[in-house]
Amino acid sequence: MPKTLQKVHKHISKKRGVVEALHENSRDAKRLRRANARDDRVARVHANLSRGRLTYVERIAYFQDNIPEDSGPFSDKDMIDVAARYINRSVPEIEQLQSERRKGRPPTKREEALLQRTDVESKEFKTGFWMPDISEREVIQKLASWNGEWSGLSTMKFIRLTKDGDKQSSAFPPKGMS
Protein backbone atom coordinates (compact mmCIF):
# COMPACT_ATOMS: atom_id res chain seq x y z
CA MET A 1 0.00 0.00 0.00
CA PRO A 2 1.38 3.44 -0.86
CA LYS A 3 2.71 5.47 2.06
CA THR A 4 3.84 8.88 0.82
CA LEU A 5 1.45 11.67 0.06
CA GLN A 6 2.52 11.84 -3.57
CA LYS A 7 1.80 8.13 -4.14
CA VAL A 8 -1.54 8.26 -2.34
CA HIS A 9 -2.59 11.38 -4.25
CA LYS A 10 -1.63 9.76 -7.57
CA HIS A 11 -3.46 6.55 -6.71
CA ILE A 12 -6.64 8.38 -5.69
CA SER A 13 -6.61 10.68 -8.71
CA LYS A 14 -6.32 7.68 -11.05
CA LYS A 15 -9.19 5.93 -9.33
CA ARG A 16 -11.57 8.82 -9.08
CA GLY A 17 -10.34 11.37 -11.57
CA VAL A 18 -10.80 14.46 -9.40
CA VAL A 19 -9.29 14.64 -5.92
CA GLU A 20 -11.05 17.89 -5.01
CA ALA A 21 -14.44 16.11 -5.08
CA LEU A 22 -13.65 14.00 -2.02
CA HIS A 23 -15.98 13.99 0.95
CA GLU A 24 -14.37 15.26 4.17
CA ASN A 25 -14.63 11.94 6.01
CA SER A 26 -14.27 9.56 3.10
CA ARG A 27 -11.72 6.75 3.16
CA ASP A 28 -9.63 8.44 0.49
CA ALA A 29 -9.59 11.74 2.39
CA LYS A 30 -8.45 9.88 5.51
CA ARG A 31 -5.70 8.17 3.49
CA LEU A 32 -4.54 11.56 2.25
CA ARG A 33 -4.45 12.97 5.79
CA ARG A 34 -2.54 9.92 7.13
CA ALA A 35 -0.01 10.10 4.29
CA ASN A 36 0.48 13.84 4.85
CA ALA A 37 0.95 13.32 8.59
CA ARG A 38 3.48 10.55 7.92
CA ASP A 39 5.46 12.73 5.50
CA ASP A 40 5.56 15.52 8.10
CA ARG A 41 6.69 13.10 10.82
CA VAL A 42 9.43 11.60 8.62
CA ALA A 43 10.69 15.08 7.68
CA ARG A 44 10.75 16.15 11.34
CA VAL A 45 12.70 13.03 12.41
CA HIS A 46 15.15 13.50 9.54
CA ALA A 47 15.70 17.16 10.49
CA ASN A 48 16.37 16.20 14.13
CA LEU A 49 18.88 13.51 13.09
CA SER A 50 20.66 15.91 10.76
CA ARG A 51 20.85 18.59 13.44
CA GLY A 52 22.31 16.10 15.92
CA ARG A 53 24.92 14.88 13.46
CA LEU A 54 25.91 18.38 12.35
CA THR A 55 28.36 18.96 15.21
CA TYR A 56 30.26 15.79 14.37
CA VAL A 57 30.28 16.54 10.63
CA GLU A 58 31.61 20.06 11.32
CA ARG A 59 34.28 18.58 13.60
CA ILE A 60 35.51 16.19 10.92
CA ALA A 61 35.37 18.98 8.30
CA TYR A 62 37.64 21.07 10.54
CA PHE A 63 40.17 18.24 10.71
CA GLN A 64 39.91 17.75 6.96
CA ASP A 65 40.63 21.44 6.31
CA ASN A 66 43.49 21.74 8.81
CA ILE A 67 45.39 18.51 8.20
CA PRO A 68 47.36 18.37 4.95
CA GLU A 69 46.89 15.20 2.92
CA ASP A 70 50.63 14.71 2.47
CA SER A 71 51.39 14.95 6.20
CA GLY A 72 52.63 11.88 7.98
CA PRO A 73 51.00 10.17 10.94
CA PHE A 74 50.63 12.40 13.99
CA SER A 75 52.16 11.63 17.36
CA ASP A 76 49.99 11.66 20.48
CA LYS A 77 51.30 15.12 21.45
CA ASP A 78 50.50 16.49 17.97
CA MET A 79 46.98 15.03 18.13
CA ILE A 80 46.43 16.71 21.51
CA ASP A 81 47.59 20.02 19.98
CA VAL A 82 45.21 19.64 17.01
CA ALA A 83 42.29 18.83 19.33
CA ALA A 84 43.14 21.82 21.56
CA ARG A 85 43.25 24.11 18.49
CA TYR A 86 39.84 22.79 17.47
CA ILE A 87 38.37 23.47 20.90
CA ASN A 88 39.84 26.98 21.06
CA ARG A 89 38.94 27.93 17.48
CA SER A 90 36.32 30.46 18.61
CA VAL A 91 38.38 32.17 21.34
CA PRO A 92 39.35 35.17 19.11
CA GLU A 93 35.69 35.78 18.26
CA ILE A 94 34.70 35.50 21.93
CA GLU A 95 37.38 38.02 22.89
CA GLN A 96 36.24 40.39 20.15
CA LEU A 97 32.62 40.15 21.28
CA GLN A 98 33.64 40.77 24.89
CA SER A 99 35.73 43.82 23.94
CA GLU A 100 32.89 45.31 21.88
CA ARG A 101 30.42 44.91 24.73
CA ARG A 102 29.96 47.88 27.03
CA LYS A 103 30.88 47.39 30.66
CA GLY A 104 28.02 46.00 32.73
CA ARG A 105 26.04 44.73 29.73
CA PRO A 106 25.03 41.07 29.48
CA PRO A 107 26.73 38.90 26.86
CA THR A 108 25.11 38.52 23.45
CA LYS A 109 23.42 35.28 22.40
CA ARG A 110 26.30 34.55 20.01
CA GLU A 111 28.86 35.00 22.77
CA GLU A 112 26.89 32.75 25.13
CA ALA A 113 26.60 30.07 22.44
CA LEU A 114 30.33 30.16 21.69
CA LEU A 115 31.23 30.01 25.38
CA GLN A 116 28.86 27.10 25.95
CA ARG A 117 30.23 25.18 22.94
CA THR A 118 33.81 25.73 24.10
CA ASP A 119 32.93 24.59 27.61
CA VAL A 120 31.18 21.41 26.39
CA GLU A 121 34.10 20.53 24.10
CA SER A 122 36.61 21.16 26.91
CA LYS A 123 34.71 18.79 29.20
CA GLU A 124 34.61 16.20 26.42
CA PHE A 125 38.38 16.59 25.97
CA LYS A 126 38.95 15.75 29.63
CA THR A 127 36.97 12.51 29.39
CA GLY A 128 37.65 11.54 25.76
CA PHE A 129 37.46 13.72 22.66
CA TRP A 130 35.96 11.90 19.65
CA MET A 131 38.11 12.42 16.55
CA PRO A 132 39.57 10.55 13.58
CA ASP A 133 42.68 8.52 14.36
CA ILE A 134 45.18 10.74 12.56
CA SER A 135 48.06 8.66 13.90
CA GLU A 136 47.53 6.40 10.87
CA ARG A 137 48.39 7.40 7.31
CA GLU A 138 45.40 5.51 5.87
CA VAL A 139 42.94 7.54 7.98
CA ILE A 140 44.57 10.81 6.87
CA GLN A 141 44.11 9.77 3.22
CA LYS A 142 40.47 8.83 3.81
CA LEU A 143 39.94 12.13 5.62
CA ALA A 144 41.37 14.04 2.65
CA SER A 145 39.05 12.25 0.21
CA TRP A 146 35.96 12.51 2.45
CA ASN A 147 32.97 14.05 0.62
CA GLY A 148 31.41 15.85 3.59
CA GLU A 149 28.55 13.37 4.06
CA TRP A 150 27.68 11.58 7.30
CA SER A 151 27.60 8.21 5.56
CA GLY A 152 31.14 8.73 4.25
CA LEU A 153 32.52 8.65 7.80
CA SER A 154 31.78 4.95 8.31
CA THR A 155 35.02 3.90 6.57
CA MET A 156 37.28 5.91 8.91
CA LYS A 157 38.77 4.80 12.20
CA PHE A 158 37.96 6.97 15.23
CA ILE A 159 39.42 7.32 18.69
CA ARG A 160 38.67 8.95 22.02
CA LEU A 161 41.63 11.12 23.01
CA THR A 162 41.92 12.56 26.51
CA LYS A 163 43.82 15.66 27.57
CA ASP A 164 46.36 13.40 29.30
CA GLY A 165 47.15 11.62 26.02
CA ASP A 166 45.22 8.40 26.60
CA LYS A 167 43.78 6.88 23.43
CA GLN A 168 40.89 4.46 23.11
CA SER A 169 39.43 3.15 19.89
CA SER A 170 35.91 4.40 19.31
CA ALA A 171 32.89 3.32 17.33
CA PHE A 172 31.07 5.11 14.55
CA PRO A 173 28.62 6.72 15.10
CA PRO A 174 29.75 8.06 18.48
CA LYS A 175 27.66 6.79 21.39
CA GLY A 176 28.41 7.78 24.95
CA MET A 177 32.02 6.99 25.68
CA SER A 178 32.53 4.35 22.98
C-alpha positions in Angstrom: 0.0 0.0 0.0 1.4 3.4 -0.9 2.7 5.5 2.1 3.8 8.9 0.8 1.4 11.7 0.1 2.5 11.8 -3.6 1.8 8.1 -4.1 -1.5 8.3 -2.3 -2.6 11.4 -4.3 -1.6 9.8 -7.6 -3.5 6.5 -6.7 -6.6 8.4 -5.7 -6.6 10.7 -8.7 -6.3 7.7 -11.1 -9.2 5.9 -9.3 -11.6 8.8 -9.1 -10.3 11.4 -11.6 -10.8 14.5 -9.4 -9.3 14.6 -5.9 -11.1 17.9 -5.0 -14.4 16.1 -5.1 -13.7 14.0 -2.0 -16.0 14.0 1.0 -14.4 15.3 4.2 -14.6 11.9 6.0 -14.3 9.6 3.1 -11.7 6.7 3.2 -9.6 8.4 0.5 -9.6 11.7 2.4 -8.4 9.9 5.5 -5.7 8.2 3.5 -4.5 11.6 2.2 -4.4 13.0 5.8 -2.5 9.9 7.1 0.0 10.1 4.3 0.5 13.8 4.8 1.0 13.3 8.6 3.5 10.5 7.9 5.5 12.7 5.5 5.6 15.5 8.1 6.7 13.1 10.8 9.4 11.6 8.6 10.7 15.1 7.7 10.7 16.2 11.3 12.7 13.0 12.4 15.1 13.5 9.5 15.7 17.2 10.5 16.4 16.2 14.1 18.9 13.5 13.1 20.7 15.9 10.8 20.8 18.6 13.4 22.3 16.1 15.9 24.9 14.9 13.5 25.9 18.4 12.3 28.4 19.0 15.2 30.3 15.8 14.4 30.3 16.5 10.6 31.6 20.1 11.3 34.3 18.6 13.6 35.5 16.2 10.9 35.4 19.0 8.3 37.6 21.1 10.5 40.2 18.2 10.7 39.9 17.7 7.0 40.6 21.4 6.3 43.5 21.7 8.8 45.4 18.5 8.2 47.4 18.4 4.9 46.9 15.2 2.9 50.6 14.7 2.5 51.4 14.9 6.2 52.6 11.9 8.0 51.0 10.2 10.9 50.6 12.4 14.0 52.2 11.6 17.4 50.0 11.7 20.5 51.3 15.1 21.4 50.5 16.5 18.0 47.0 15.0 18.1 46.4 16.7 21.5 47.6 20.0 20.0 45.2 19.6 17.0 42.3 18.8 19.3 43.1 21.8 21.6 43.3 24.1 18.5 39.8 22.8 17.5 38.4 23.5 20.9 39.8 27.0 21.1 38.9 27.9 17.5 36.3 30.5 18.6 38.4 32.2 21.3 39.4 35.2 19.1 35.7 35.8 18.3 34.7 35.5 21.9 37.4 38.0 22.9 36.2 40.4 20.1 32.6 40.2 21.3 33.6 40.8 24.9 35.7 43.8 23.9 32.9 45.3 21.9 30.4 44.9 24.7 30.0 47.9 27.0 30.9 47.4 30.7 28.0 46.0 32.7 26.0 44.7 29.7 25.0 41.1 29.5 26.7 38.9 26.9 25.1 38.5 23.5 23.4 35.3 22.4 26.3 34.5 20.0 28.9 35.0 22.8 26.9 32.7 25.1 26.6 30.1 22.4 30.3 30.2 21.7 31.2 30.0 25.4 28.9 27.1 25.9 30.2 25.2 22.9 33.8 25.7 24.1 32.9 24.6 27.6 31.2 21.4 26.4 34.1 20.5 24.1 36.6 21.2 26.9 34.7 18.8 29.2 34.6 16.2 26.4 38.4 16.6 26.0 38.9 15.8 29.6 37.0 12.5 29.4 37.6 11.5 25.8 37.5 13.7 22.7 36.0 11.9 19.6 38.1 12.4 16.6 39.6 10.6 13.6 42.7 8.5 14.4 45.2 10.7 12.6 48.1 8.7 13.9 47.5 6.4 10.9 48.4 7.4 7.3 45.4 5.5 5.9 42.9 7.5 8.0 44.6 10.8 6.9 44.1 9.8 3.2 40.5 8.8 3.8 39.9 12.1 5.6 41.4 14.0 2.7 39.0 12.2 0.2 36.0 12.5 2.5 33.0 14.0 0.6 31.4 15.8 3.6 28.6 13.4 4.1 27.7 11.6 7.3 27.6 8.2 5.6 31.1 8.7 4.3 32.5 8.6 7.8 31.8 5.0 8.3 35.0 3.9 6.6 37.3 5.9 8.9 38.8 4.8 12.2 38.0 7.0 15.2 39.4 7.3 18.7 38.7 8.9 22.0 41.6 11.1 23.0 41.9 12.6 26.5 43.8 15.7 27.6 46.4 13.4 29.3 47.2 11.6 26.0 45.2 8.4 26.6 43.8 6.9 23.4 40.9 4.5 23.1 39.4 3.2 19.9 35.9 4.4 19.3 32.9 3.3 17.3 31.1 5.1 14.5 28.6 6.7 15.1 29.7 8.1 18.5 27.7 6.8 21.4 28.4 7.8 24.9 32.0 7.0 25.7 32.5 4.4 23.0 
